[in-house]
Amino acid sequence: MSDTLSGEMMLLSGGANRPLAQEIADSLGLTLGDVTSRRFADGEIFVRINDNVRGRDVFVVQPTVSPAEHIIEMLLLIDAARRASAARITAVLPYYGYARQDRKDQPRVAIGAKLMANMITTAGADRVLGVDFHQHQIQGFWDVPVDHLYAAPVITRYFREKGLVEPVVVAPDVGAAKMARGFAKRLGATIGIIDKRRPTANVSEVLHVVGDVEGRDCLIADDMIDTAGTMAQAATALKERGAREVYCCVTHALLSGPAVERLENSPLTEMVVTNTIHIPEEKRFSRLTVLSVAELIADAIRFTHSNESVSSLFD
């Protein structure tokens, strides 16, 4: 235990992804902190931490996925822990919502990723632990230490065991090329890129494929999937160019609107995601595989508590 923190570790969870929080707690050998979270008649959120947190190293697990109530619940939990004299509070964000709003690329728009970071810090978070931010520079939006985890080791371990044939890791757009390069290195694969344009939000159009995919197994890698338009089009484009099998892997499965229908009707062999976001039964389908990042996050929490290097998880 660190010299600066005499108190024990405590894990709290909101309602956004309770199953993941329970998995993390089990991996750490902890019991989730007892939290009361309820709504007033008008929908206002009330939270109360029923356990003593004074002097303890508190980790609040809550992906800030839609709806916005999940963000408010996390902020209230952080504030409650701070006012109850926690020694240190770490906001654990398996998925960081509003991360796509990370720059002012149009007149008169908000930079939502920075605003959310300000709110989390103001609520009382001393540290942030996140998984696969939409852009790496988001780490600089906080004025507190940030540990950035990658789901790549979990996903690539799964695909190594599948024994892909002459694998090609395909970036669905230029922005995902760096992530695809990392996957390709771990899998001993070559890299391809889908050249596309996006006329409006959640609408994309495949132009052409850069790289040799004929007769090879393709793995489309990205950080998140929302309405699945890009993924479905990319899979079709790869198949049309002679790809043997087309797989897809993403860290954060939002699966909004027509996503499930599009994926079911696409030529994808398998869609592999992680459980950073809770996926209800109605959004699951036969070709969907969900991998757990609970052990990865649990190790990062353990290392943070004992003042060890979190980056050593990826050496």
Wavefront OBJ file of the C-alpha trace (Angstrom):
o trace
v 0.000 0.000 0.000
v 1.247 3.473 -0.806
v 2.680 5.834 1.789
v 0.262 8.584 0.755
v -2.870 6.462 1.043
v -3.429 4.735 4.348
v -7.014 3.766 3.548
v -8.258 0.662 1.793
v -9.485 0.489 -1.763
v -13.226 0.940 -2.405
v -15.119 0.323 -5.639
v -18.383 2.152 -6.358
v -20.628 1.778 -9.386
v -23.479 3.662 -10.942
v -26.161 1.951 -13.002
v -24.635 2.342 -16.487
v -22.770 -0.989 -16.482
v -23.232 -2.761 -13.176
v -22.262 -6.216 -14.562
v -18.819 -4.933 -15.616
v -18.305 -3.248 -12.232
v -19.191 -6.529 -10.505
v -16.675 -8.411 -12.681
v -13.988 -5.860 -11.779
v -14.829 -6.194 -8.081
v -14.664 -9.998 -8.304
v -11.263 -9.794 -10.019
v -10.006 -7.526 -7.224
v -11.519 -9.696 -4.496
v -13.688 -6.792 -3.347
v -17.355 -6.271 -2.605
v -18.921 -3.413 -4.542
v -19.682 -0.463 -2.269
v -23.297 -0.180 -1.185
v -24.895 2.685 -3.111
v -28.480 3.929 -3.129
v -29.466 5.514 -6.435
v -33.056 6.519 -7.060
v -35.182 9.072 -8.868
v -37.500 11.704 -7.467
v -40.933 11.938 -9.048
v -39.673 14.516 -11.562
v -36.736 12.289 -12.615
v -34.072 14.062 -10.523
v -31.315 11.657 -9.432
v -30.475 11.053 -5.772
v -27.412 9.051 -4.688
v -26.155 8.008 -1.286
v -23.060 5.973 -0.406
v -24.114 3.691 2.428
v -20.596 2.608 3.422
v -17.934 4.620 5.215
v -15.507 6.146 2.674
v -13.473 8.381 4.987
v -9.765 8.068 4.166
v -10.324 5.420 1.502
v -9.020 5.161 -2.072
v -12.287 5.301 -4.019
v -12.782 4.183 -7.634
v -16.086 5.149 -9.276
v -16.882 2.899 -12.261
v -19.324 4.421 -14.746
v -19.244 4.540 -18.561
v -20.748 7.880 -19.589
v -22.908 6.360 -22.287
v -26.258 7.878 -23.281
v -28.605 8.840 -21.673
v -27.061 11.822 -19.874
v -28.411 10.569 -16.521
v -25.388 8.259 -16.360
v -23.034 11.245 -16.395
v -25.057 13.009 -13.690
v -25.118 9.858 -11.547
v -21.322 9.571 -11.790
v -20.830 13.240 -10.898
v -23.092 12.850 -7.864
v -21.209 9.721 -6.719
v -17.870 11.545 -7.019
v -19.244 14.553 -5.140
v -20.705 12.329 -2.405
v -17.371 10.544 -1.953
v -15.491 13.852 -1.814
v -17.857 15.301 0.785
v -17.530 12.076 2.803
v -13.738 12.650 3.062
v -12.413 10.026 0.663
v -8.598 10.158 0.507
v -8.556 9.985 -3.293
v -11.187 9.531 -5.996
v -10.540 7.993 -9.406
v -13.185 8.231 -12.135
v -13.066 4.923 -14.026
v -14.535 5.513 -17.500
v -14.749 2.267 -19.494
v -16.385 4.408 -22.191
v -16.022 8.198 -22.324
v -19.146 9.702 -23.849
v -19.009 13.017 -25.753
v -15.461 12.115 -26.847
v -16.378 12.643 -30.514
v -16.995 16.329 -29.736
v -13.293 16.976 -29.249
v -12.734 20.045 -31.443
v -14.500 23.061 -32.895
v -14.791 21.926 -36.509
v -17.874 24.053 -37.270
v -18.930 27.557 -36.233
v -20.749 27.878 -32.898
v -20.412 24.293 -31.660
v -19.466 23.084 -28.182
v -16.361 21.049 -27.381
v -18.272 18.460 -25.382
v -15.268 16.281 -24.508
v -13.574 19.193 -22.720
v -16.784 20.258 -20.967
v -17.342 16.730 -19.593
v -13.712 16.618 -18.417
v -14.198 19.924 -16.577
v -17.363 18.632 -14.907
v -15.722 15.380 -13.767
v -12.754 17.282 -12.314
v -14.948 19.904 -10.651
v -17.056 17.163 -9.050
v -13.911 16.018 -7.227
v -12.086 13.372 -9.287
v -8.372 13.293 -8.472
v -7.531 10.882 -11.307
v -9.123 9.446 -14.437
v -8.796 5.931 -15.806
v -10.242 5.426 -19.296
v -10.333 2.820 -22.052
v -9.670 3.658 -25.717
v -10.544 7.348 -25.898
v -11.793 8.411 -29.318
v -8.628 10.513 -29.747
v -5.421 10.320 -27.710
v -5.262 14.089 -27.182
v -8.392 13.876 -25.001
v -6.006 12.905 -22.199
v -4.900 16.548 -22.212
v -8.436 17.811 -21.579
v -8.079 17.009 -17.873
v -5.960 18.901 -15.365
v -5.591 15.722 -13.275
v -3.548 12.577 -14.050
v -5.077 10.297 -16.713
v -4.293 6.626 -17.301
v -5.326 5.523 -20.792
v -5.933 1.785 -21.243
v -6.123 -0.116 -24.527
v -8.421 -3.051 -25.252
v -6.073 -4.224 -28.041
v -4.357 -6.961 -25.972
v -7.748 -8.503 -25.108
v -8.983 -8.392 -28.717
v -5.779 -9.470 -30.450
v -5.408 -12.428 -28.066
v -8.815 -13.624 -29.254
v -7.936 -13.293 -32.950
v -4.510 -14.918 -32.579
v -6.293 -18.013 -31.339
v -8.566 -18.013 -34.411
v -5.627 -18.449 -36.796
v -6.598 -15.960 -39.503
v -5.448 -16.688 -43.067
v -2.955 -14.064 -44.346
v -4.625 -11.432 -42.159
v -5.103 -7.821 -43.199
v -6.104 -5.286 -40.541
v -8.284 -2.674 -42.217
v -8.795 0.851 -40.882
v -12.377 1.982 -41.680
v -11.061 5.517 -42.229
v -7.775 7.408 -42.162
v -8.327 8.417 -38.517
v -8.272 4.752 -37.421
v -5.006 3.972 -39.255
v -2.833 4.258 -36.138
v -5.051 1.854 -34.216
v -5.065 -0.572 -37.171
v -1.276 -0.394 -37.342
v -1.063 -1.431 -33.687
v -3.390 -4.387 -34.266
v -1.449 -5.421 -37.380
v 1.815 -5.420 -35.435
v 0.363 -7.647 -32.716
v -1.169 -10.064 -35.256
v 1.710 -10.124 -37.736
v -0.666 -8.775 -40.390
v -0.524 -6.254 -43.208
v -2.644 -3.102 -43.164
v -5.373 -1.690 -45.409
v -7.438 1.496 -45.324
v -10.988 2.298 -46.407
v -11.085 5.675 -48.138
v -14.453 7.232 -47.352
v -16.185 10.531 -46.908
v -18.822 11.458 -44.337
v -21.243 14.096 -45.710
v -23.154 14.333 -42.394
v -22.910 12.788 -38.916
v -23.660 9.036 -38.853
v -23.693 8.925 -42.680
v -20.706 7.584 -44.637
v -19.902 6.517 -48.174
v -17.145 4.061 -49.115
v -14.991 5.289 -51.982
v -12.306 2.624 -52.382
v -10.032 0.209 -50.529
v -6.294 0.812 -50.199
v -4.345 -2.438 -49.847
v -4.428 -6.031 -51.094
v -7.316 -8.024 -49.583
v -8.094 -10.668 -52.222
v -8.205 -14.186 -50.793
v -7.236 -12.949 -47.322
v -8.987 -12.661 -43.952
v -9.753 -9.031 -43.163
v -10.166 -7.546 -39.694
v -11.788 -4.098 -39.574
v -10.610 -2.384 -36.366
v -12.054 0.750 -34.782
v -12.581 2.255 -31.338
v -16.398 2.392 -31.489
v -19.419 1.418 -33.547
v -22.568 3.530 -33.441
v -25.134 3.097 -36.228
v -22.874 0.589 -38.080
v -23.247 2.267 -41.475
v -19.482 2.517 -41.968
v -18.849 -1.044 -40.809
v -21.529 -2.607 -42.999
v -20.339 -0.687 -46.068
v -16.703 -1.540 -45.368
v -17.495 -5.250 -45.033
v -19.398 -5.193 -48.333
v -16.564 -3.334 -50.074
v -13.976 -5.847 -48.830
v -16.086 -8.824 -49.927
v -16.567 -7.262 -53.356
v -12.788 -7.021 -53.648
v -12.327 -10.718 -52.946
v -11.735 -10.891 -49.189
v -11.958 -14.451 -47.851
v -13.596 -13.668 -44.493
v -14.398 -10.279 -42.979
v -14.233 -9.785 -39.216
v -14.781 -6.607 -37.250
v -13.541 -5.595 -33.818
v -14.376 -2.494 -31.785
v -13.914 -1.544 -28.158
v -17.158 0.365 -27.585
v -20.392 -1.082 -29.004
v -23.018 1.681 -28.958
v -25.191 -0.146 -31.542
v -27.653 2.708 -31.990
v -30.735 2.785 -34.195
v -30.457 0.415 -37.203
v -27.012 -0.925 -36.202
v -28.042 -4.504 -35.376
v -30.137 -4.863 -38.537
v -27.297 -3.501 -40.682
v -24.764 -5.872 -39.139
v -27.052 -8.881 -39.471
v -27.569 -8.075 -43.168
v -23.865 -7.457 -43.808
v -21.339 -10.075 -45.013
v -19.428 -9.929 -41.705
v -18.280 -13.340 -40.466
v -18.082 -12.156 -36.850
v -18.407 -8.924 -34.896
v -16.158 -8.797 -31.799
v -16.690 -6.106 -29.157
v -15.863 -5.581 -25.496
v -18.161 -5.016 -22.532
v -17.130 -1.414 -21.802
v -20.790 -0.647 -22.599
v -23.511 -2.982 -21.381
v -25.176 -4.655 -24.374
v -28.784 -5.653 -23.637
v -30.178 -8.910 -24.997
v -32.246 -7.155 -27.667
v -29.026 -5.814 -29.249
v -27.241 -9.168 -29.339
v -27.191 -11.363 -32.432
v -25.678 -14.685 -33.482
v -22.443 -13.290 -34.980
v -21.719 -10.989 -32.018
v -18.938 -11.943 -29.593
v -18.453 -9.907 -26.400
v -15.037 -9.990 -24.695
v -14.526 -8.772 -21.135
v -12.096 -5.991 -20.182
v -12.819 -6.444 -16.465
v -9.465 -8.046 -15.700
v -7.600 -5.322 -17.613
v -9.383 -2.548 -15.684
v -8.996 -4.426 -12.397
v -5.229 -4.689 -12.934
v -5.050 -0.957 -13.698
v -7.008 -0.157 -10.517
v -4.745 -2.430 -8.482
v -1.600 -0.797 -9.918
v -3.008 2.705 -9.369
v -3.795 1.926 -5.736
v -0.298 0.562 -5.074
v 1.464 3.329 -7.063
v 2.806 0.933 -9.690
v 3.183 1.700 -13.402
v -0.076 1.233 -15.308
v 1.756 1.422 -18.641
v 3.577 -1.806 -17.721
v 0.298 -3.604 -18.540
v 1.079 -3.034 -22.216
v 4.806 -3.802 -22.300
l 1 2 3 4 5 6 7 8 9 10 11 12 13 14 15 16 17 18 19 20 21 22 23 24 25 26 27 28 29 30 31 32 33 34 35 36 37 38 39 40 41 42 43 44 45 46 47 48 49 50 51 52 53 54 55 56 57 58 59 60 61 62 63 64 65 66 67 68 69 70 71 72 73 74 75 76 77 78 79 80 81 82 83 84 85 86 87 88 89 90 91 92 93 94 95 96 97 98 99 100 101 102 103 104 105 106 107 108 109 110 111 112 113 114 115 116 117 118 119 120 121 122 123 124 125 126 127 128 129 130 131 132 133 134 135 136 137 138 139 140 141 142 143 144 145 146 147 148 149 150 151 152 153 154 155 156 157 158 159 160 161 162 163 164 165 166 167 168 169 170 171 172 173 174 175 176 177 178 179 180 181 182 183 184 185 186 187 188 189 190 191 192 193 194 195 196 197 198 199 200 201 202 203 204 205 206 207 208 209 210 211 212 213 214 215 216 217 218 219 220 221 222 223 224 225 226 227 228 229 230 231 232 233 234 235 236 237 238 239 240 241 242 243 244 245 246 247 248 249 250 251 252 253 254 255 256 257 258 259 260 261 262 263 264 265 266 267 268 269 270 271 272 273 274 275 276 277 278 279 280 281 282 283 284 285 286 287 288 289 290 291 292 293 294 295 296 297 298 299 300 301 302 303 304 305 306 307 308 309 310 311 312 313 314 315
